[in-house]
Amino acid sequence: MSRKGIHAVSILAAGACLATLLLLVLSAAPHQARAQDGSESQIQQGLAISPVPMNIRGRNPSLVALGSYLVNSVGDCGACHTWPNFANGGNPFLGQPEQINVAGFMAGGRPFNPPGVVSRDITPYKNGLPAGLTLAEFVQAIRTGHDSDDGELLQVMPWPALRKMTNRDLAAIYAYLSSIPPIQPGPGAS
């Protein structure tokens, strides 16, 4: 084979290798991204663990399900915002099969020290917004720790840790809280 022919074959071989590599990278990228952030399995888990029905009409179902995962597992938001946490006979700390108090799910009411500090109802108010907050107000409260009702610095809420969550995570939490049943109209709701 001539030198020119060998050069042409080399270029073709290199091109084929590059094309194959590019195809492998492009086809694997979505799978790698899902595997790395775990969102596919988190979404499935979020759908499975919500103790209350979710209204996903008009919402991004994956974002709502991711929010359920963050609220009901990693964030353990119910530990403070559902009071009491468990239904009668459903306390796993007493060796009973876990049964969440769905009647008070995310409706707040847990008393803390200092006296007078009580967890807030974060279910949708009459305006349809969790805790009556817009997404921007919700994110602002989580990022700064300032309650939008009175501007006070939240003393019990673990906002210093939660503020490190991504915007997508906070949007997912908000989407989930928007999708759960309201428990009560909430303060200031019309």
C-alpha positions as MATLAB code, in Angstrom:
seq = 'MSRKGIHAVSILAAGACLATLLLLVLSAAPHQARAQDGSESQIQQGLAISPVPMNIRGRNPSLVALGSYLVNSVGDCGACHTWPNFANGGNPFLGQPEQINVAGFMAGGRPFNPPGVVSRDITPYKNGLPAGLTLAEFVQAIRTGHDSDDGELLQVMPWPALRKMTNRDLAAIYAYLSSIPPIQPGPGAS';
ca = [
       0.000    0.000    0.000;
       1.274    3.420   -0.835;
       2.130    5.985    1.724;
      -0.872    8.018    0.621;
      -3.139    4.982    1.055;
      -1.795    4.243    4.551;
      -2.337    7.877    5.524;
      -5.943    7.763    4.234;
      -6.641    4.504    6.120;
      -5.154    6.003    9.293;
      -7.355    9.068    8.980;
     -10.427    6.892    8.376;
      -9.565    4.660   11.346;
      -8.974    7.648   13.597;
     -12.238    9.190   12.406;
     -14.112    5.945   13.065;
     -12.600    5.681   16.542;
     -13.474    9.294   17.280;
     -17.044    8.816   16.006;
     -17.443    5.634   18.088;
     -16.059    7.359   21.172;
     -18.358   10.337   20.620;
     -21.369    8.035   20.227;
     -20.464    6.179   23.414;
     -20.040    9.405   25.364;
     -23.276   10.916   24.061;
     -25.327    7.785   24.653;
     -23.869    7.201   28.125;
     -24.056   10.819   29.314;
     -27.760   10.846   30.295;
     -27.391    7.517   32.100;
     -24.270    8.700   33.889;
     -25.935   11.949   34.924;
     -28.942   10.087   36.322;
     -26.708    7.588   38.076;
     -24.512   10.289   39.575;
     -27.282   12.449   40.993;
     -29.560    9.534   41.796;
     -32.585   11.519   40.697;
     -34.223    8.600   38.889;
     -34.222    6.440   42.021;
     -35.002    9.427   44.259;
     -38.039   10.218   42.121;
     -39.277    6.644   42.350;
     -38.696    6.617   46.105;
     -40.465    9.969   46.471;
     -43.524    8.573   44.720;
     -43.501    5.556   47.028;
     -43.051    7.309   50.376;
     -45.441   10.247   50.353;
     -47.847    9.518   53.222;
     -50.517   11.714   51.621;
     -51.836   11.894   48.060;
     -50.118   14.363   45.762;
     -52.008   16.567   43.333;
     -49.659   16.693   40.345;
     -52.124   18.250   37.913;
     -50.405   21.181   36.218;
     -47.115   20.400   37.979;
     -43.900   18.668   36.960;
     -44.437   15.133   38.372;
     -40.700   14.418   38.619;
     -40.084   17.630   40.551;
     -42.994   16.895   42.926;
     -41.713   13.340   43.485;
     -38.149   14.564   44.111;
     -39.609   17.022   46.614;
     -41.409   14.173   48.348;
     -38.120   12.312   48.591;
     -36.356   15.342   50.103;
     -39.202   16.209   52.512;
     -40.053   12.684   53.661;
     -36.584   11.144   53.896;
     -33.468   13.286   53.713;
     -34.952   16.476   55.173;
     -37.249   14.710   57.656;
     -39.446   17.816   57.598;
     -42.275   15.921   59.281;
     -40.219   15.538   62.449;
     -41.019   19.172   63.219;
     -43.905   20.097   60.932;
     -46.158   17.104   61.713;
     -47.354   16.993   65.308;
     -47.739   14.440   66.666;
     -45.546   12.638   64.160;
     -47.276    9.265   64.245;
     -50.862    8.060   64.305;
     -52.022    6.077   67.331;
     -50.393    2.640   67.238;
     -47.960    3.713   64.501;
     -44.874    4.841   66.426;
     -41.797    2.934   65.200;
     -39.870    4.096   68.279;
     -42.238    1.935   70.307;
     -41.740   -1.052   68.012;
     -44.977   -0.416   66.137;
     -45.277   -0.397   62.340;
     -44.743    3.203   61.239;
     -47.889    5.124   60.457;
     -47.540    8.853   59.829;
     -50.161   11.197   61.298;
     -51.715   12.119   57.940;
     -54.437   14.192   59.646;
     -51.763   16.652   60.756;
     -49.206   16.090   58.002;
     -47.042   19.223   57.702;
     -49.628   21.283   59.614;
     -47.098   22.356   62.265;
     -47.894   22.742   65.935;
     -44.829   21.102   67.529;
     -43.826   23.149   70.584;
     -40.156   23.965   71.123;
     -37.960   25.690   73.635;
     -37.959   28.665   74.024;
     -41.618   28.605   75.041;
     -43.932   30.044   72.438;
     -41.916   28.784   69.482;
     -44.083   26.389   67.473;
     -43.467   24.773   64.113;
     -45.364   26.346   61.273;
     -48.101   24.932   59.043;
     -46.401   24.479   55.668;
     -49.364   22.919   53.854;
     -51.017   24.976   51.103;
     -53.135   27.817   52.458;
     -56.346   28.958   50.780;
     -54.213   30.799   48.238;
     -52.734   27.393   47.250;
     -49.232   28.322   48.380;
     -47.297   26.302   51.000;
     -47.322   28.296   54.233;
     -48.883   31.045   52.107;
     -45.461   31.758   50.565;
     -44.528   32.238   46.930;
     -41.561   30.222   45.697;
     -39.365   33.331   45.974;
     -40.495   33.956   49.577;
     -39.982   30.278   50.450;
     -36.457   30.262   49.027;
     -35.697   33.576   50.770;
     -36.827   32.126   54.129;
     -34.688   29.018   53.664;
     -31.636   30.924   52.410;
     -31.691   33.686   55.058;
     -33.616   32.175   57.975;
     -35.922   35.196   58.104;
     -39.602   34.446   58.542;
     -41.617   36.377   55.996;
     -44.484   36.899   58.479;
     -42.584   38.905   61.015;
     -38.995   39.074   59.755;
     -37.756   37.273   62.866;
     -34.774   34.978   62.520;
     -35.957   31.374   62.658;
     -34.458   29.879   65.810;
     -35.420   26.217   65.483;
     -35.670   25.693   61.722;
     -32.393   24.169   60.438;
     -32.063   26.830   57.747;
     -28.241   27.044   58.070;
     -28.076   23.496   56.659;
     -31.050   23.709   54.305;
     -29.819   26.916   52.685;
     -26.980   24.884   51.180;
     -29.444   22.910   49.051;
     -29.549   23.592   45.332;
     -32.193   25.831   43.790;
     -33.598   22.707   42.113;
     -33.892   20.939   45.480;
     -35.707   23.909   47.042;
     -38.000   24.171   44.002;
     -38.721   20.434   44.347;
     -39.562   20.781   48.051;
     -41.838   23.708   47.224;
     -43.494   21.748   44.390;
     -44.186   18.841   46.751;
     -45.536   21.061   49.526;
     -47.766   22.744   46.928;
     -49.137   19.347   45.909;
     -50.173   18.011   49.319;
     -53.628   18.455   50.849;
     -54.177   21.631   52.880;
     -54.868   21.018   56.538;
     -56.093   24.416   57.618;
     -56.352   27.824   55.989;
     -53.324   29.191   57.837;
     -52.803   32.629   59.322;
     -53.629   35.572   57.104;
     -55.302   33.406   54.455;
     -58.340   34.870   52.826;
];
